[in-house]
Amino acid sequence: MQYEPTDPLLRIADVRKLTRRSTSRIYADMNAGLFPRPIRIGTRAVAWRESDLIAWLGHRVAERDQREAA
């Protein structure tokens, strides 16, 4: 997937605010393949594409709605 310049990159503090998850939970879920992986933006810096996080949240809502409908 190619990066679109209109797709904001979010640092960990913004990711925590958007997802309401702790840093340790974010990284644990990433390692388990359950959370979007960031992109490297520097030698010691990473950021997440906002669109990846919005899609992840949408998927979680869809899973909830599917469980409730069953």
N, C-alpha and C positions, 0 to 999 in steps of 0.2 A: 504494500500500500504506500502510496506516495504522500509526502507531507504537503498540505495546502497552507500557504502563508496566512490564510484567514482562520486557521484552526489554532486557537491559543495553546500554548504550552504551559502546563501548571506544575509548580514545584510542590514538594511534599506537604507544606502547610496548607496550600490550596486544595490538594487532594484530600487531606484529612477533613477540611471543612465541607467539601462537596459530598464526601461519602460517609461522614460521621464515624470514621474508623480510626483506630490508633495506628501509629507508624508500624508497630510490631505486627499488628493484624494484617496490614497492607502487604508487608514483605512476606509474612507467612503464607498468605493466600497467593501471592505471586509465585513463590517457590512451589506451591501445590498446583499451579496452573489454573487458579480460580480468579485471578485478578489481572488486568492488563499490565503488560510490562512497559517500563519507561524507555525513553530514548536517551542516549548519552549526549549531553550538550556541552560538556567540558571534561577535563581530566578527572574531576571529583564532583561532577554535577550531573544530575539526571532530571528529566521532566516528563510528564505524561501528556499525551494529546488529549485535549478536552473531549473531542469526539469519541475517543476510545472509552473514556469514563462514562459519558452519557449513554453510549451503547451498552456498556456493562450494567449500568443502573436500569436501563430499559429492559434488559434481559431478566434482571432480578424481579422487576415488577411483573413481567409476563409469567415468570415461574410461579409467583405468588398467586396471580389471578387464575392460572391453570389449576393449582392445588385447591383453591377455594371453589372453583366450578365443579370439581370432581366429587 
